[in-house]
């Protein structure tokens, strides 16, 4: 499988300032054990939510929240069950009332997907 051109330089998981993981669920798969493409968005959500709403390092006030204003996802390679997905998250831009994240997904044999999110603070 040829890897498409990506929007960011490919990084190692250790290069990301925030890292977490998600366990692959059997329910995320088809009958051949391939993880459904829709689950990739859920993996990005896991990394994004754990980063944005970390109780030890809050990025917002008590009555504020982040709203997704834009989302991109590149599927680079399949993921197979069972296993886990490692998620790297980094901030690439900070605006007056917005924040842009870049994420990569790793599983087993390497990089499987990448994504970016633009968030706006909502009070």
BELRAQUI-V607424 format. One record per helix or strand. SS is the DSSP state (H for helix, E for strand). FROM is the first residue (numbers start at 1). TO is the last residue. If there is no record, write none. Layout:
# BELRAQUI-V607424
ss->{SS/SS}
from->{FROM/FROM}
to->{TO/TO}
This chain:
# BELRAQUI-V607424
ss->{H/E/H/E/E/H/E/E/E/E/E}
from->{13/18/26/29/34/38/65/80/84/98/110}
to->{15/23/28/29/35/52/75/80/94/107/122}
